[in-house]
Amino acid sequence: MKTKNIWLLALTLLSALGVQAQNLVVTLTNSNTETFAVADIQSIKFGTESMILNELDGTVNTWDINDIQNYAFDGVANIHESTTIATDELNVFPNPSSGLVHINYTSNLSGKITIAVYDINGRLNEELFDGVNQETTTVTWSAKANNMVQAGKYLVKITTPNKAITKPIIIQ
């Protein structure tokens, strides 16, 4: 709770002082760095075991708190050349959909990932991919294939060794 209050105080002070922090830089214990534009961040929450960053477009980034070495605001992405900056992008389209849903995950880091669809209550609906991402992984989910999926909101979740990214999808 103390960390959460400090975080909210930092955001408030930055706004009040007119400081133009342009990025939130999250450095992981494996030396990867992820950068988020402050203008794209809706909220950040700290739990006892995780840090959750909600983006304005509905994307949710989740890290295990033990995987985070540091996080800080930076006016310019001042990263050393030897540091790998992780860029992740998850696109889910069309959204809303009445049938086929295309899921495209792009990352400059290769490694094991899983792609799964969950219902709004967090129950696994279907695992679509479990393997190694090599820059881009694309899968197609046939939401209406088994008549098991009813109209409503679902969550597409990408899980990597260091974080999880979740995006909502509406099935009509």
C-alpha positions in Angstrom: 0.0 0.0 0.0 2.9 2.3 0.8 4.4 1.8 -2.7 1.0 2.5 -4.3 0.7 5.8 -2.4 4.2 6.8 -3.4 3.4 6.1 -7.0 0.3 8.2 -6.9 2.1 11.0 -5.2 4.8 10.9 -7.9 2.2 11.2 -10.6 0.5 14.0 -8.8 3.8 15.9 -8.3 4.8 15.5 -11.9 1.5 16.9 -13.0 1.4 19.7 -10.5 5.0 20.8 -11.3 4.4 20.6 -15.1 7.2 18.1 -15.5 7.0 16.6 -19.0 7.9 13.0 -18.2 7.4 11.3 -21.5 8.1 7.7 -20.6 7.8 5.2 -17.9 10.8 2.9 -18.1 10.5 -0.5 -16.5 13.8 -2.4 -16.1 13.6 -6.1 -15.5 16.0 -8.3 -13.6 17.1 -10.0 -16.9 18.3 -6.5 -18.0 15.5 -6.0 -20.6 13.9 -2.6 -20.5 10.4 -1.7 -21.5 9.3 1.8 -22.2 5.7 3.2 -22.1 4.6 6.6 -23.2 3.0 8.3 -20.1 0.3 9.6 -22.4 -0.7 6.0 -23.2 -1.0 4.9 -19.5 -4.4 4.7 -17.9 -3.3 3.3 -14.5 -0.7 1.4 -12.7 -1.4 -0.9 -9.7 0.9 -2.7 -7.4 -0.1 -5.9 -5.6 1.9 -7.9 -3.2 3.2 -10.1 -6.1 2.6 -8.1 -9.3 2.7 -4.7 -11.1 -0.1 -4.1 -13.5 0.0 -1.4 -16.1 -3.3 -0.6 -17.9 -3.0 1.2 -21.2 -5.7 3.5 -22.7 -6.3 1.1 -25.6 -7.3 -1.7 -23.2 -4.0 -3.5 -23.1 -3.0 -4.9 -19.7 0.7 -5.6 -18.9 1.5 -7.7 -15.9 4.9 -8.4 -14.3 5.8 -10.5 -11.3 7.2 -8.0 -8.8 10.3 -10.2 -8.4 11.1 -9.7 -12.1 11.3 -5.9 -11.8 14.6 -4.3 -11.0 13.5 -0.7 -11.3 10.9 1.6 -12.8 11.2 5.3 -13.3 10.0 8.3 -15.3 12.3 9.6 -18.0 11.9 12.6 -20.2 13.9 10.9 -22.9 14.5 7.2 -23.3 18.1 7.3 -22.0 19.0 3.7 -22.3 22.5 2.3 -22.7 23.3 0.6 -26.0 24.0 -2.7 -24.3 20.5 -2.8 -22.9 17.8 -4.7 -24.9 14.6 -2.7 -25.1 11.7 -5.0 -25.3 9.0 -4.0 -27.7 5.8 -5.9 -27.5 2.7 -5.4 -29.6 -0.5 -7.4 -29.4 -3.2 -6.8 -32.1 -6.5 -8.5 -31.9 -8.8 -7.9 -34.9 -11.5 -7.6 -36.0 -12.9 -6.3 -32.7 -15.8 -6.8 -32.3 -16.0 -10.1 -34.3 -18.7 -12.6 -35.2 -16.5 -15.4 -36.2 -12.7 -15.5 -36.9 -10.4 -13.4 -34.7 -6.8 -12.8 -35.8 -4.2 -12.4 -33.1 -0.9 -11.0 -34.0 1.9 -10.8 -31.4 5.2 -9.0 -32.3 8.2 -8.8 -30.0 11.9 -8.1 -30.7 12.6 -10.7 -28.0 12.3 -14.3 -29.0 11.2 -16.9 -26.4 8.5 -19.2 -25.2 5.0 -17.8 -25.2 1.5 -19.0 -24.8 -1.6 -17.4 -26.4 -4.9 -18.2 -24.8 -8.5 -16.9 -24.7 -10.3 -16.5 -21.3 -13.9 -15.7 -20.5 -14.6 -12.5 -18.6 -14.5 -14.5 -15.3 -10.9 -15.6 -16.0 -11.8 -19.2 -17.0 -9.6 -20.6 -19.8 -11.7 -21.0 -23.0 -9.0 -22.2 -25.3 -5.2 -22.3 -25.6 -4.3 -21.3 -29.1 -0.5 -21.4 -29.1 2.2 -22.8 -26.9 5.7 -22.4 -28.4 8.5 -20.1 -29.3 7.9 -16.6 -30.7 10.4 -15.6 -33.4 9.6 -11.8 -33.8 6.0 -12.4 -34.9 3.4 -15.1 -34.0 0.0 -15.0 -35.7 -2.9 -17.3 -34.8 -6.5 -17.3 -35.8 -9.3 -18.2 -33.3 -12.5 -19.5 -34.7 -14.7 -18.2 -31.9 -17.9 -19.8 -33.2 -16.3 -23.2 -34.3 -17.7 -25.4 -31.6 -20.7 -23.3 -30.6 -18.9 -23.2 -27.2 -18.4 -19.5 -27.3 -21.4 -17.3 -26.6 -21.7 -13.6 -27.5 -19.9 -11.4 -24.9 -16.5 -10.1 -23.8 -13.4 -12.3 -23.8 -9.7 -11.8 -23.0 -6.8 -12.7 -25.3 -3.7 -13.3 -23.1 -0.1 -13.6 -24.2 2.2 -15.0 -21.5 6.0 -14.6 -21.8 8.6 -15.6 -19.3 8.6 -12.0 -17.9 5.1 -10.7 -18.3 1.6 -11.1 -19.5 -0.3 -8.9 -21.9 -4.1 -9.0 -22.0 -6.5 -7.4 -24.6 -10.3 -7.6 -24.6 -12.3 -8.9 -27.5 -16.0 -8.8 -28.1 -17.7 -11.7 -29.8 -21.1 -10.9 -31.3 
